[in-house]
Structure formats: structure tokens, C-alpha cells
Amino acid sequence: MAKKKIDVAEVIEGMEGADAAPVNLAAFLSRRPTFKRFELWLVGETPLITHAWSQKAKIEMLQKQVKATKAGKEARDPKADFVSSLYEIEDGAFGFPAMGVKNAILSSAHKDKGLPRSVVQTALWIDSIMARTQTASPGAMCNMPLLRIYGSDPEMREDMVRVGSGLNKTASLAYRGQFTTWAIRLTGRFNASVLNDEALAYLLVESGATIGIGEWRPERRGPFGTFRLASEEEAAAWDAYAAGEGQLPVDVTDFAQAAE
């Protein structure tokens, strides 16, 4: 049976008719979602490794797609690779993609836990800083939502990696930024009608321990990028440090290493 075509004009005319029932706005607003704000600190338990796309890699990708003449391969510059792996915000500060943190939370959400991923996806919003990133095409622009990283200065890290796919993988060295002591102030809002405080805290605790963020995290068979929810005392210490009124909080694991 052929589907009946909807006459949009007829529908609109019916809605505007004198006999149309008035909309009960009071009843509608009483059922609207309830949004709650949250503010907390995620404190790193293992070092955080960042790996931003470099402008050089973006240019090479664009040249391949537009079938431009391929230039000769430049000499490797480990320091340039390290600098390019960092997400710079401004005034020497660095960040981490907000979606990386949200994706970690979503990886812990599942319908079997009573927290369907699709529900958490649409019920949670994370505040971020919109930072401009370098682009491959001149004149183009790209804003990336970042969360500021507080902690020790980034160090250049060297790792053995394999690049390519299948049987074409080759061994190489990767130079990326590592934040040994780090924390992120996470703020945002959530739909309290479908996601409560306890559920959000559970997702953050589980994702921090089993998923992580950054390169070589537990989700990718690594030990890096794990984090925990800060206690009230830790949060106060990080608040003071972020405001320039206190020293960098030192984790107990750092004390253990210093004593060795």
C-alpha cells in the first residue's frame, strides 16, 4: 500500500484553526529536565601521555588527498615531534581534549549497569576551552575543546612503536609529551532527571581506574593516564595551586619514589 503524502499546509492550517486546543505551558514546564552543575578534580595516578596531531602530519595527509607532488622526506626532529604532541592553550599552558575525558566516561557506561551509553551521552555536558589549532590548509580554522592540565611541566618521552597495518608494520620511535604529576578541573552539568550524582561519581571512578585517558591507557593495554576523584583535601590543594596560592600537590607515590 502506498504511503499517504502528508500535506504540510493542511497540518499547519489545522493547528492554527479556531478549534485548536491551547497548549498548557505550565504542565509542559513542570515536566522539563532538571540540570545540575558539578565541579571536581581528576587527579592523575599514573603519568599522562599526550599525542596531538602535528601540523606536519595534517599537511602530508592533505597533500596525499589532493594528489599534490610529494616532497622529499625530511630529517626526523624528535624535539619538534614532542612539541607537536602537546595541546597548547595559551601563555604556556597545556590541555587535553574534553571529548577524550567524556569518551572515557562513556566507555564505562553500559545498559547492563543501568547506565546506557546513549543516555549518558546526551545527559552529560563538560565545560571546555575552545583553543585554535594549526590547520593544513591556509585560511582554514579549527577550534578544539580542551581541558587545562595542571601539574608538572611536560617532558619528552621516547617509546618504541610499530606503525602501519597488517604485515606492513615497521618499528619506529615515537616522541610525545608526558605529564608526570597532573590534574584536571572538571566542570559541567548533567540532566538529573536521568543521571544522578551517585551514577556520575561511579562512572568517573570506574573510567579513571579501568579506561584512562591519553596514549597507552588501560583501554589500550597500557598503564598510563589513570586517575581518581580528588578528596576534599586534595581538591582544596589543587584549587590553591591553580589560583597561584599554593605549591604543586605531591602524590604519595612521588614521596615513595623520592625516598628510594
Secondary structure by P-SEA (a helix, b strand, c coil): cccccccaaaaaaaaacccbbbbaaaaaaaacbbbbbbbbbbbbccbbbbbcccaaaaaaaaaaaacccccccccccaaaaaaaaccccccccccccaaaaaaaaaaaccccccccaaaaaaabbbbbbbbbbbbccccbbbbbbbbbbbcccbbbbbbbbcccccccbbbbbbbbbbbcccccccccccccccccaaaaaaaaaaaaccccccccccccccccbbbbbbcaaaaaaaaaaaaccccccccaaaaaaaac
